[in-house]
Amino acid sequence: MVGIYHRLRDTGEVAKPSPLDPAVTERIGELLRAHGLRRMASRIAVLAVLEPANTHLSVAEIHQRVRDCLPVEDELPDLATIYRTVTTLVDQGVLHALALESGVATYGLAVDPHHHAVCTQCGSIIEVPAGHLAAALEHAIAGSSFHLSERAGLTLHGLCPRCQVDQPGDTRQKRSPRT
């Protein structure tokens, strides 16, 4: 699993260096140890595909990317193993989960506190640094006895920049003037 080069399954050609090269594996191993977790092949593989993705992925997408990056001769983790691995990594604070309106859960690295903006048209997810919404959250809970945990998050829904450009004209409802 730590090989630098592997053969592409369909063409037999030599591919670019695997995301599971020794430097990546070592960096991920340090992250796992920092969270009190053992280095396991499935954990390393899941984190190795999520790290460069720089977005959230479903378990099915993670599974496919793991299959694509592992050398043919390596034993491929099954979908159940990926589910268990993701669950453990969420429980230990390495990953965080984001449930989409479609009911699909997606997972991303839990590096800095952040919130999510989800495009209602294409489904893309943009991470919003927590500091940008801190004042709004404080205002929203002011006067209540509610206390937000460090892992509290908001999910905002709207249109991403790309879908805004693709919109034909202004789709906002026009207000009629008061009479």
Secondary structure, DSSP 8 states (H G I E B T S, - for coil): ---S--B-TTT--B-S--TTSHHHHHHHHHHHHHTT----HHHHHHHHHHHHH-S-EEHHHHHHHHHHHS-TTS----HHHHHHHHHHHHHTTSEEEEE-TTS-EEEEE--S-EEEEEETTT--EEEEEGGGGHHHHHHHHTTSS----TT---EEEE--HHHHHHSSS--S-------
